[in-house]
Amino acid sequence: MSSPETVGASYKAKLLTDDALDAAITAYLADPSAPAVLKIDDKRLDLAAAVLAHQWSADELAVADATPARRRQAVKTAVLLATV
């Protein structure tokens, strides 16, 4: 059986829990320069790379007065759309 191609597909397939996703996003937001990795089965996703690859998310994180919820949603969007 092959793994889903995106993190979102893995999430829908229940290969990724809410807790794991939330923990990875929290780690990334706490210090975007530190390594934050999401593990799904035998695959790994670098959250910083996912955010940089998703222009809207990168732009949202650059907004100086963005709320914490807005920042979290930007990272979550990038992660769920990322290919693993």
N, C-alpha and C positions, 0 to 999 in steps of 0.2 A: 504494500500500500504506500503510495507516495504522499509526501507532506503537502499541505496547501502552499501556494506560492507567496501569499502576502501574510503579514502578521494578522491582519483583520480576518482572513480566512482561517488562520490557526485559532484565533479567538472564537470565532463562530463554531469551529469544530471542537471546542472545549480543550484544546491542547495548551491553552494559555489561560490562567486564572485572573480574575479581577485583582486579587492581591498582588500577584507577580507584576502585572501591568502597572498598578498604582505605585508599587515600590520602585520600579525602574524609573517611572516619570518623576517621582519625588527625589530620587537620587540625582537625576539629571538636573532638575531645577535647583537643587541645593548647591550644586557646583558644576556648571556646564563644561568647565575645563577638565574635570576629573572623569576618568573612564566610567561610563554607565552602560552596562551590557544587559540585554534581555536574552534569556536562554529559553528556547523552544525546542524540545526534544534534543537533537544533536546539533542544532543550528544556533547561531548567536547573532544578535543585532546590536550594533553600536548606535546608541541613541543620538549622539552628536552627529554622526554621519547621516542618519535618517532625517534629522531636522534640517541639516544643510542641503540635503537633496530635495527637500520639499519647500519650494520658494515661499508659498503663503505662510507656512509655519515660521520660517526664518524671519520673514518680514514682521509677523505678529510679535515675535520675541524681541524685535528691535524697537518696538513702540515703548517709549520711556515710561508712560503712565498706564501701561497695560495692567489690568487687575491680575491677581494670582490665578483666578479661575480662567481668565482669558489665556494666560501663559500655559496653564496646564492643558487646556483644550488644544492649543496649538501643537504642543508636544505630542499629545495623544493622537491627534490627526496624522501627524507625520509618521508616528510609529505604526499605526494601524494600516496605513497605505504603503508602508515599506515592504520591499521584497526580501524574503529570507532564503 
